[in-house]
Amino acid sequence: MHPERPIGQTKFESFINLYLEGLRNLGFNHVQSFLIATNSQQSHLHALVFAAKNPTAIKIAEDILKKIQREQREKQRGASPLFEMD
């Protein structure tokens, strides 16, 4: 138990870990969760979970999510992207 974290947050993390373990037990050797939304208290609300039998799939997912995060930060700062995607 993490005393510095709210009880609900610890339950959320426990649920995600249990879910990931279940996917591993189903034969998915490569699983990764990405915490994608927080509330005003910075507690996690949603997790995006990827499961694959090929490690390349997780790498692709990580790259895509990093790009999305970078674009969101740039948009918040008012910077325009180098390339527009239509």
N, C-alpha and C positions, 0 to 999 in steps of 0.2 A: 504494500500500500504506500502511496506517495502522499505524505501529509501536506505538501505544498499545493497539491492539485485538488480541485473539487471532486467530491465523490462521483458525480455523474461523469466527469471526464475520465476517471479511472475505469469506470464501468464501460465507457465507450471504447477505450483502448483495449480492455480485456475482451470485449466482444470482437473487435477487429482481429486481435491475435488468435482467438478461437476460430474465427472464420478462415483465416489464413492457414491455420493448422489443418482444418478440415479439407481445404483444397489440396494441401500437400498429401494428405492421406488418400485423396482420390487420384493421385498420380501426377499432379502438377508440380514439377520439381522447382519451378521458378515462379514465385508469387511475390507481389509487391503491392503495398497500399500507399496511396497518396492522399494526404489530408488536404481537402480542397476548399473547405468553407469553415469559417469561424463566426462566432457571434460577437457582440460588443465586449464581452469579457474575455475574448480570445480563446474560448473553449471550442473545440472541434465539433462541427455539426455533421459533416459528410466526409466520407472517404471513398475514393475511387480505387477499386481493386482490380489488378490484372493478374491472370494466372495463365501460364503457358508451360509447354514441355520443352520449349526452345528458348535459351537465354537471349537470343536476338530480339524476340518479341518484347521483352521487358526493357531492353536498351532502347528500342524504338519508342515505346511508351514514355520512358523517362525523357528522351530528347524532345518529343512533342510537348509534354507538359512543361518542360523548362522553357521552351520557345513561347508558349502561351503566357507563362508567368512573366517573362521578360517583356513581352508586348504589353501586358497589363500595366507593368511598372512604368514603361515608357509613356503609355497613354495617360496615366495618372500625373506624370511630370509634364505633360503637354508636348512631349517630343513626338514627332511624326516618324513612322517607320521608314526604312530605306526603300522598301519595295511595297507596293500595294498589291494585294492579292484579290482578284475578282472572282 
